[in-house]
Amino acid sequence: MKQVALITGGTRGIGLGIARQLALNGFDLALNGIREEKDVIPVMEELRALGKEVIYAQGNIALLEDHQRIIEKVNTHFGKLNILVNNAGVAPRVRADVLEVSPEDFDEVMDINLRGTFFLTQSVAQWMLKQKQEQPFESYTIINITSVSAILGSTNRAVYCMSKASLSMMSKVFAMRMAEEGIPVYEVRPGVVETDMIAKVKEIYQERIQTGLTLEKRMGQPEDIGKAVAVLAKGDISYATGQVITIDGGMTVERL
């Protein structure tokens, strides 16, 4: 039976790595992003070449008025949604000391990483419950992409860390609520992954990795996260709702 996944921030970075792996595992895709559709045509063509249906659901998840348009685009094309992957997120525009964070930076990060993600998830969860009543044998899953920054603080990335810590708790409370409906909710927690988000500090991370930041001596790749998401989306890990899957090369392993 055809399975459909919506990936926020799905046209680049970790989101695109997730999209590739889900397509390879048989999922049709709805990719969300803020760019115009004409700007993501190469990405769409790449994914369609894997043999799956792919649409673009343009919208800014920070704007609550965009949420219904995103959902309606998915519903109009596919008539269903099985998997929600909350991947969209931003870092602060300025890596400011915690004593110098601006209200503008705070609001932008929280609006996308937390507030927008929460209310989109709320709307999708309600839709999933309606679908489950009509199609009780279909499977539905919510997967939230957080970060090791949910538990590792950085004084020059305070708001980002706070947003991811809050998103981690969001995963728990949705897991609690949706469990009675048979819908699992998971948190995937990446470490240092090579994307545009860390481009300006890539060399610093590479040096730290070689001196012990991670157990594995390399940066993560978007496909590393995508493979973990695909396993969860397929239901290959059961009896584990509410759990955190950490993909960080051993970065958060406690050691002396």
WOGI-V946299 format. One record per residue. N is the residue number from 1. RES is the residue in one small letter. SS is DSSP state (hx for helix, st for strand, lp for the rest). OMEGA is omega in degrees with one decimal (none if undefined). Layout:
N|RES|SS|OMEGA + N|RES|SS|OMEGA
This chain:
1|m|lp|-177.5 + 2|k|lp|178.0 + 3|q|st|-176.3 + 4|v|st|179.3 + 5|a|st|172.1 + 6|l|st|-179.5 + 7|i|st|175.6 + 8|t|st|-174.5 + 9|g|lp|-169.0 + 10|g|lp|-174.4 + 11|t|lp|179.5 + 12|r|lp|173.6 + 13|g|hx|-179.4 + 14|i|hx|-179.5 + 15|g|hx|178.9 + 16|l|hx|175.2 + 17|g|hx|176.5 + 18|i|hx|-179.3 + 19|a|hx|179.9 + 20|r|hx|-176.4 + 21|q|hx|177.5 + 22|l|hx|177.0 + 23|a|hx|179.1 + 24|l|hx|-179.7 + 25|n|lp|169.5 + 26|g|lp|-178.5 + 27|f|st|165.0 + 28|d|st|-168.2 + 29|l|st|165.2 + 30|a|st|-178.8 + 31|l|st|177.4 + 32|n|st|174.7 + 33|g|st|-177.8 + 34|i|lp|-179.4 + 35|r|lp|174.9 + 36|e|lp|-175.8 + 37|e|hx|-179.6 + 38|k|hx|-178.3 + 39|d|hx|-179.5 + 40|v|hx|-179.4 + 41|i|hx|179.0 + 42|p|hx|178.0 + 43|v|hx|-179.3 + 44|m|hx|-179.0 + 45|e|hx|177.8 + 46|e|hx|-177.3 + 47|l|hx|177.6 + 48|r|hx|178.6 + 49|a|lp|176.7 + 50|l|lp|172.8 + 51|g|lp|-177.8 + 52|k|lp|174.5 + 53|e|lp|-179.2 + 54|v|st|174.5 + 55|i|st|178.1 + 56|y|st|178.5 + 57|a|st|-174.2 + 58|q|st|177.5 + 59|g|lp|178.8 + 60|n|lp|-175.5 + 61|i|lp|175.7 + 62|a|lp|-179.3 + 63|l|lp|-175.5 + 64|l|hx|179.5 + 65|e|hx|177.4 + 66|d|hx|-173.0 + 67|h|hx|-177.5 + 68|q|hx|178.3 + 69|r|hx|178.1 + 70|i|hx|-178.2 + 71|i|hx|-179.5 + 72|e|hx|178.0 + 73|k|hx|178.8 + 74|v|hx|-177.1 + 75|n|hx|-179.3 + 76|t|hx|-176.3 + 77|h|hx|-173.5 + 78|f|hx|-177.0 + 79|g|lp|-176.6 + 80|k|lp|172.4 + 81|l|lp|-178.7 + 82|n|lp|-173.1 + 83|i|st|169.3 + 84|l|st|174.5 + 85|v|st|178.1 + 86|n|st|-176.6 + 87|n|lp|-174.1 + 88|a|lp|178.9 + 89|g|lp|179.2 + 90|v|lp|171.3 + 91|a|lp|176.8 + 92|p|lp|177.3 + 93|r|lp|179.9 + 94|v|lp|176.0 + 95|r|lp|-174.7 + 96|a|lp|172.5 + 97|d|lp|-177.2 + 98|v|hx|178.7 + 99|l|hx|-175.8 + 100|e|hx|179.7 + 101|v|lp|-180.0 + 102|s|lp|175.8 + 103|p|hx|-179.0 + 104|e|hx|178.0 + 105|d|hx|179.1 + 106|f|hx|-176.3 + 107|d|hx|-178.2 + 108|e|hx|-178.7 + 109|v|hx|-178.4 + 110|m|hx|-179.2 + 111|d|hx|-179.1 + 112|i|hx|-171.7 + 113|n|hx|-174.2 + 114|l|hx|-173.3 + 115|r|hx|-179.7 + 116|g|hx|179.8 + 117|t|hx|179.9 + 118|f|hx|-174.0 + 119|f|hx|172.5 + 120|l|hx|178.7 + 121|t|hx|178.2 + 122|q|hx|-179.2 + 123|s|hx|-180.0 + 124|v|hx|179.3 + 125|a|hx|177.5 + 126|q|hx|178.3 + 127|w|hx|178.7 + 128|m|hx|179.4 + 129|l|hx|177.4 + 130|k|hx|178.6 + 131|q|hx|-177.1 + 132|k|hx|176.3 + 133|q|hx|-177.7 + 134|e|hx|-178.5 + 135|q|lp|-172.8 + 136|p|lp|-178.2 + 137|f|lp|174.6 + 138|e|lp|177.1 + 139|s|lp|-178.2 + 140|y|lp|-175.9 + 141|t|st|174.3 + 142|i|st|-178.5 + 143|i|st|-179.2 + 144|n|st|178.3 + 145|i|st|-180.0 + 146|t|lp|-177.7 + 147|s|lp|171.8 + 148|v|hx|176.2 + 149|s|hx|173.0 + 150|a|hx|-179.0 + 151|i|lp|179.4 + 152|l|lp|-175.9 + 153|g|lp|173.4 + 154|s|lp|-175.7 + 155|t|lp|177.9 + 156|n|lp|175.4 + 157|r|lp|-170.7 + 158|a|hx|-175.4 + 159|v|hx|176.6 + 160|y|hx|178.8 + 161|c|hx|179.6 + 162|m|hx|-179.4 + 163|s|hx|-178.7 + 164|k|hx|175.4 + 165|a|hx|178.3 + 166|s|hx|178.0 + 167|l|hx|176.2 + 168|s|hx|176.6 + 169|m|hx|176.7 + 170|m|hx|178.5 + 171|s|hx|-179.1 + 172|k|hx|-174.8 + 173|v|hx|174.8 + 174|f|hx|176.7 + 175|a|hx|179.4 + 176|m|hx|-176.5 + 177|r|hx|-172.8 + 178|m|hx|-178.2 + 179|a|hx|-179.0 + 180|e|lp|178.4 + 181|e|lp|179.6 + 182|g|lp|-179.7 + 183|i|lp|-179.2 + 184|p|st|177.1 + 185|v|st|-178.1 + 186|y|st|172.4 + 187|e|st|172.5 + 188|v|st|-170.8 + 189|r|st|-179.4 + 190|p|st|170.9 + 191|g|lp|-180.0 + 192|v|lp|-178.0 + 193|v|st|-175.8 + 194|e|lp|178.4 + 195|t|lp|177.6 + 196|d|hx|-175.6 + 197|m|hx|-177.5 + 198|i|hx|-175.1 + 199|a|hx|-175.9 + 200|k|hx|-177.9 + 201|v|hx|-176.6 + 202|k|hx|-177.6 + 203|e|hx|178.2 + 204|i|hx|179.3 + 205|y|hx|-179.5 + 206|q|hx|178.0 + 207|e|hx|-178.9 + 208|r|hx|177.8 + 209|i|hx|-179.6 + 210|q|hx|179.8 + 211|t|lp|170.0 + 212|g|lp|179.3 + 213|l|lp|178.3 + 214|t|lp|175.6 + 215|l|lp|175.2 + 216|e|lp|-171.3 + 217|k|lp|174.9 + 218|r|lp|172.5 + 219|m|lp|173.8 + 220|g|st|176.3 + 221|q|lp|179.6 + 222|p|hx|-179.5 + 223|e|hx|176.0 + 224|d|hx|179.2 + 225|i|hx|-179.4 + 226|g|hx|-179.8 + 227|k|hx|178.1 + 228|a|hx|179.1 + 229|v|hx|-179.2 + 230|a|hx|178.8 + 231|v|hx|179.7 + 232|l|hx|-178.0 + 233|a|hx|179.7 + 234|k|hx|-178.6 + 235|g|lp|-179.0 + 236|d|lp|172.7 + 237|i|lp|-178.1 + 238|s|lp|179.3 + 239|y|lp|-174.6 + 240|a|lp|-177.6 + 241|t|lp|-179.9 + 242|g|lp|-175.3 + 243|q|lp|178.2 + 244|v|st|174.5 + 245|i|st|-175.9 + 246|t|st|-179.1 + 247|i|st|-170.7 + 248|d|lp|178.9 + 249|g|lp|-179.5 + 250|g|lp|-176.8 + 251|m|lp|-173.8 + 252|t|lp|174.2 + 253|v|lp|179.0 + 254|e|lp|-176.7 + 255|r|lp|177.1 + 256|l|lp|none
